[in-house]
Amino acid sequence: MVMRSFLALSVSFLALSSLSCASHPTPPAAAKDATTDLAGDATAPTSSAASAGSSTATTAAATKESSPKNDLVTWLQANVPKGGSVVEDGSGVHVMHVVTATDTHATLASAYIELADIYAVKDFEKALQKKLPNLTPGAKIEIPNIVAKAPKDPKDDRLGWPEDKALRVLFITGGYAAIKWTETLDKMVPRGLNAVILDAKDYMGPVNYPTKAKIALETGAAAKAPIPNLARAIRFAHDRGIRVILRIPCFHDPVADKKLKDSRLSIRHSSGTVPLHMDWIDPTNVEAQDYAIELATEGVEAGADEINLDYVRFPVHVGQKIAKLPDPKDRSRIIRDFVKRVHAVTKPNGVMLSLDLFGVTATGDRGDIEKLGQDIATVGPEAEAIMPMVYPSHYDKGYNGWDKPGDHPEIVGIGTKGAVKQLAAAKSTTIVRSWLQAFPWRVTSYGPKYVVDQAKSAEANGGVGWAMWSPGCEYSAVWNGFPPKQNIEAKEQTAPPAKDDKPKTGAKKTGVATK
């Protein structure tokens, strides 16, 4: 009964948070913080002066042609906007622009942002205003803050998993990334947080980058995409040593459900072909599956290190009694076969795959698990990682004898251990990376200690890394719980001697210390 309450509690948040930027079951208290749910003609040098027998000259020319400087010039020439040119001289490579009467700092920032080492257009505009306060028509100006090297092909720039497979992750919405992407990344680096889960698609249906996926084009799902260039956003993370996991909510999609004129992806009424329009698309529909696979393919091409599938399940709330859905005993097999199709895209490209699973799948009632289609032993082995959503607040009163389960971060360890046990029984090498609660809902004393205790609980019970979930991307408790490494070292250096009068020589290993 308690675990059935967990399931009901989790899905009830879906309706309560429909306006939030969140995509997991979202607590009402956390939703209030939600942010909206990225021409010159110089030619390459030749070896025409070398004789046919001069291998030395040929080698020298080849080396020159492939130098970083020449690569940068070539890339800039291919991407410089109208009105711009690339100039190479003894002092380096420069991008020049002839000012027109209609140019403003804002228009220049938008035109040249792809060439800049500053991520956001607004920030680039401020840099232009500072360095070029006056824009005189006809004047030739140098555009500042141009990248120092040509970007690599995204497929050649992946970071992949670290050797220990442990990713310490923050979730970031597309809207939040549009305004605080590099600011967030720069906070993560000194704290040893080494990956972000970025919403490629919101659970309400909008796609957060310009996609060519068929269903998105047909529905206008990416009409207001907040990330103008997905590969560029990923590159800025990679430049800081941060891995990027692209999150794709698969089958909860109100846009695809309601905006397709023929409703061809919608779940049907059990009596016939009438669409129910319950904000879900049919997990058994091949075209619905293809939509997620198209987005995963684009993520791979953009340089993602991992693809994360959320809402990779059947609906378990409204419409259950009237919806045309497969027998619960068959649902995990159907989800498994879909995951296999996604894995066929990710695995050959060296991209990892992870699955978000309800917390109930780790320790809950068999009937609930079958309704979801998320049996760990069935679907788990088809991915490199599973991510159970073991938020303490989502367990109902009475779980494990506790009056307020939300006050017990050790619940994370219980769920993590249960998932690890099921994978071991299936003889799977898939790792467990649990979702942790980084929001205060139903927690008496929420703060830095609470989030750190969850991380310790996950790692102590077989988890490999963890992921922090805040629907509004409000991570002050995480920043304070995991202070920058230099702050920790400075504090230890000024600490009084230990009782044995021996000075401290380094940080104590806790399993969640910053790296």
Order of alpha helices (4+ residues) and beta strands (2+ residues): alpha-alpha-alpha-alpha-beta-beta-alpha-alpha-beta-beta-alpha-beta-alpha-alpha-beta-alpha-alpha-beta-alpha-beta-alpha-alpha-alpha-beta-alpha-beta-beta-alpha-beta-alpha-alpha
